[in-house]
Amino acid sequence: MSQPASSRHRVVVVGGGFGGLSAVRALRRADVNVTLIDRVNHHLFQPLLYQMATGILSEGDIAPPLREILRRQRNVDVMLGEVTGVDVGAREVTVDTYGQRSVVGYDSLILAAGSRQSYFGHDEFAVDAPGMKSIDDALEARGRIFGAFEMAEVTSDPAAREAWLTFVVVGAGPTGVEMAGQIAELSRRSLHHNFRGIDPAQARVVLLDGLPRALGPFPKSLARRAVKDLTSKGVEIHLGVMVTGVDAEGIDTNADEPALHRIPARTKIWAAGVAAAPLGRIVAAATGAGADRAGRVQVQPDCTVAGHPEIFVVGDLMSLGKLPGVAEVAMQSARHAAATIRGRLGGDNTERPFRYRDLGTMATISRFRAIATAGPLRLSGFPGWLMWMFVHLMFLTGFKNRAAVLFNWLIAFIGHGRPQRAITSQQVFARLSLTADPTRAPAQPTPSATSHQQAS
Ligand SMILES: Cc1cc2nc3c(=O)[nH]c(=O)nc-3n(C[C@H](O)[C@H](O)[C@H](O)COP(=O)(O)OP(=O)(O)OC[C@H]3O[C@@H](n4cnc5c(N)ncnc54)[C@H](O)[C@@H]3O)c2cc1C
């Protein structure tokens, strides 16, 4: 028999990403009250952020509102706010909603706050090299990328123009590879005939990584194929090169080659590393659980925190074995946590370890080219791309989003267009309001930053 709503078991889920949303859905038939708390109002499909940044998709296509997704699930309440503290004794979390503080009690707590960009101790790089973790990041990158072509068009000094037409992506993992491939494709294909003073196809796209090989998570043969495809698209790849400095005009590296030591480049995108969301350290301190170097909370094999069977940590925030920070781990670990809670409510207190089923991984290089693994399958080129397209459409939340994404893909991949090319000053300059130093000069188009003479 179900409990009256007021005396039901309370499950608080922090984070409405891949993990949090999977946990909430897995509890839809459970006799519980769920509160889903997220600091943003949407569920973000991060794997397609780079397509937002390069004008293929809009934010609405890949970030449906959490309230809309869950409108039919009667046992869940969505709350907008950032969880800033956990009182494990009182079993309460503190939530900050745009400055307004509230306290929410729980019987079970699922923490799925994900990760953030890591600049390896150089957070100051973020000012001139936005990451690729949020809608803000992708919109800023879009503003910088398309804005750079505009600036090149009105800049007559050849060196300054070259710097506007140089795009550096840091990090040759899947995100960096996808980003570099798309910038190359839009410059060589989509912007064709759009400018009079410059040839966008002259854009230099540079991909850097400190490690000696690109696409670490992929088998070597597939990674080699991806590098070959990317190079044929015009991307310059330099591996084993560490970034030592980033400023508005360019990027410094430790490369011996003088031409790489300093790369004049107005647009830099950081896709190099991730660290756990700050909530990881807060929870580790509150519970006494360890945190790894990236700030992820160490958990027991069943995804609970030692000494706190009522607290689960899942997805990118969790440190368990060598599990990778991918969407499948987040979804499967979240479902495991939800199943444990359901089992306990039914009187089954067995501690079952979480077992991850690796379903494969994939990355696009450009239109019609991708690499993908699924079990023993190794795909590249067009077959890999078809698989990539199918899997991404399946994993997108909501029919409306799938239809919109498919439509935009047709425009971008079959046609030449980029349907989402509108840029605003807010996208480019808003980061200033997020930086500690308000006197910091903008890194992008300013009247003083470059000459505004019409190019000949
Ligand atoms: C650009 C990019 C491309 C990627 N591509 C792939 C891919 O192709 N395949 C793949 O498998 N994985 C990919 N990933 C990784 C994948 O997106 C993550 O592993 C996955 O999102 C982790 O899910 P999660 O639920 O742990 O965290 P997230 O999905 O990041 O969700 C965390 C949520 O918690 C919220 N939150 C954080 N802190 C708080 C707080 N204190 N209070 C309230 N809410 C909070 C955030 O707003 C967010 O909504 C990619 C990631 C990025 C950034």
Ligand as a Chemical Component Dictionary entry (heavy atoms), coordinates in Angstrom:
data_LIG
# 
_chem_comp.id                   LIG 
_chem_comp.type                 NON-POLYMER 
_chem_comp.pdbx_formal_charge   0 
_chem_comp.three_letter_code    LIG 
# 
loop_
_chem_comp_atom.comp_id 
_chem_comp_atom.atom_id 
_chem_comp_atom.alt_atom_id 
_chem_comp_atom.type_symbol 
_chem_comp_atom.charge 
_chem_comp_atom.model_Cartn_x 
_chem_comp_atom.model_Cartn_y 
_chem_comp_atom.model_Cartn_z 
_chem_comp_atom.pdbx_ordinal 
LIG C1  C1  C 0 31.731 18.804 -24.452 1  
LIG C2  C2  C 0 31.478 17.436 -23.877 2  
LIG C3  C3  C 0 31.318 16.346 -24.718 3  
LIG C4  C4  C 0 31.075 15.085 -24.187 4  
LIG N1  N1  N 0 30.896 14.040 -25.053 5  
LIG C5  C5  C 0 30.587 12.818 -24.563 6  
LIG C6  C6  C 0 30.304 11.727 -25.430 7  
LIG O1  O1  O 0 30.363 11.873 -26.661 8  
LIG N2  N2  N 0 29.958 10.523 -24.875 9  
LIG C7  C7  C 0 29.896 10.350 -23.518 10 
LIG O2  O2  O 0 29.552 9.269  -23.059 11 
LIG N3  N3  N 0 30.165 11.361 -22.674 12 
LIG C8  C8  C 0 30.505 12.588 -23.161 13 
LIG N4  N4  N 0 30.765 13.616 -22.296 14 
LIG C9  C9  C 0 30.770 13.355 -20.851 15 
LIG C10 C10 C 0 29.351 13.314 -20.305 16 
LIG O3  O3  O 0 28.632 14.441 -20.738 17 
LIG C11 C11 C 0 29.426 13.265 -18.783 18 
LIG O4  O4  O 0 30.146 12.113 -18.412 19 
LIG C12 C12 C 0 28.040 13.230 -18.170 20 
LIG O5  O5  O 0 27.362 14.433 -18.463 21 
LIG C13 C13 C 0 28.124 13.036 -16.664 22 
LIG O6  O6  O 0 26.834 13.024 -16.148 23 
LIG P1  P1  P 0 26.568 13.562 -14.681 24 
LIG O7  O7  O 0 25.117 13.383 -14.427 25 
LIG O8  O8  O 0 27.534 12.999 -13.754 26 
LIG O9  O9  O 0 26.898 15.117 -14.777 27 
LIG P2  P2  P 0 26.260 16.227 -15.704 28 
LIG O10 O10 O 0 25.566 15.641 -16.871 29 
LIG O11 O11 O 0 27.354 17.200 -15.948 30 
LIG O12 O12 O 0 25.160 16.896 -14.788 31 
LIG C14 C14 C 0 25.504 17.562 -13.616 32 
LIG C15 C15 C 0 24.366 18.491 -13.250 33 
LIG O13 O13 O 0 24.554 18.930 -11.920 34 
LIG C16 C16 C 0 24.267 20.310 -11.825 35 
LIG N5  N5  N 0 25.004 20.815 -10.664 36 
LIG C17 C17 C 0 26.354 20.866 -10.495 37 
LIG N6  N6  N 0 26.645 21.332 -9.272  38 
LIG C18 C18 C 0 25.471 21.575 -8.654  39 
LIG C19 C19 C 0 25.123 22.057 -7.368  40 
LIG N7  N7  N 0 26.041 22.352 -6.430  41 
LIG N8  N8  N 0 23.805 22.210 -7.070  42 
LIG C20 C20 C 0 22.854 21.899 -7.995  43 
LIG N9  N9  N 0 23.130 21.431 -9.216  44 
LIG C21 C21 C 0 24.425 21.257 -9.539  45 
LIG C22 C22 C 0 24.710 20.859 -13.160 46 
LIG O14 O14 O 0 24.058 22.079 -13.454 47 
LIG C23 C23 C 0 24.316 19.735 -14.119 48 
LIG O15 O15 O 0 23.021 19.917 -14.628 49 
LIG C24 C24 C 0 31.012 14.893 -22.794 50 
LIG C25 C25 C 0 31.186 15.988 -21.944 51 
LIG C26 C26 C 0 31.412 17.247 -22.479 52 
LIG C27 C27 C 0 31.579 18.416 -21.562 53 
# 
loop_
_chem_comp_bond.comp_id 
_chem_comp_bond.atom_id_1 
_chem_comp_bond.atom_id_2 
_chem_comp_bond.value_order 
_chem_comp_bond.pdbx_ordinal 
LIG C1  C2  SING 1  
LIG C2  C3  SING 2  
LIG C2  C26 DOUB 3  
LIG C3  C4  DOUB 4  
LIG C4  N1  SING 5  
LIG C4  C24 SING 6  
LIG N1  C5  DOUB 7  
LIG C5  C6  SING 8  
LIG C5  C8  SING 9  
LIG C6  O1  DOUB 10 
LIG C6  N2  SING 11 
LIG N2  C7  SING 12 
LIG C7  O2  DOUB 13 
LIG C7  N3  SING 14 
LIG N3  C8  DOUB 15 
LIG C8  N4  SING 16 
LIG N4  C9  SING 17 
LIG N4  C24 SING 18 
LIG C9  C10 SING 19 
LIG C10 O3  SING 20 
LIG C10 C11 SING 21 
LIG C11 O4  SING 22 
LIG C11 C12 SING 23 
LIG C12 O5  SING 24 
LIG C12 C13 SING 25 
LIG C13 O6  SING 26 
LIG O6  P1  SING 27 
LIG P1  O7  DOUB 28 
LIG P1  O8  SING 29 
LIG P1  O9  SING 30 
LIG O9  P2  SING 31 
LIG P2  O10 DOUB 32 
LIG P2  O11 SING 33 
LIG P2  O12 SING 34 
LIG O12 C14 SING 35 
LIG C14 C15 SING 36 
LIG C15 O13 SING 37 
LIG C15 C23 SING 38 
LIG O13 C16 SING 39 
LIG C16 N5  SING 40 
LIG C16 C22 SING 41 
LIG N5  C17 SING 42 
LIG N5  C21 SING 43 
LIG C17 N6  DOUB 44 
LIG N6  C18 SING 45 
LIG C18 C19 SING 46 
LIG C18 C21 DOUB 47 
LIG C19 N7  SING 48 
LIG C19 N8  DOUB 49 
LIG N8  C20 SING 50 
LIG C20 N9  DOUB 51 
LIG N9  C21 SING 52 
LIG C22 O14 SING 53 
LIG C22 C23 SING 54 
LIG C23 O15 SING 55 
LIG C24 C25 DOUB 56 
LIG C25 C26 SING 57 
LIG C26 C27 SING 58 
# 
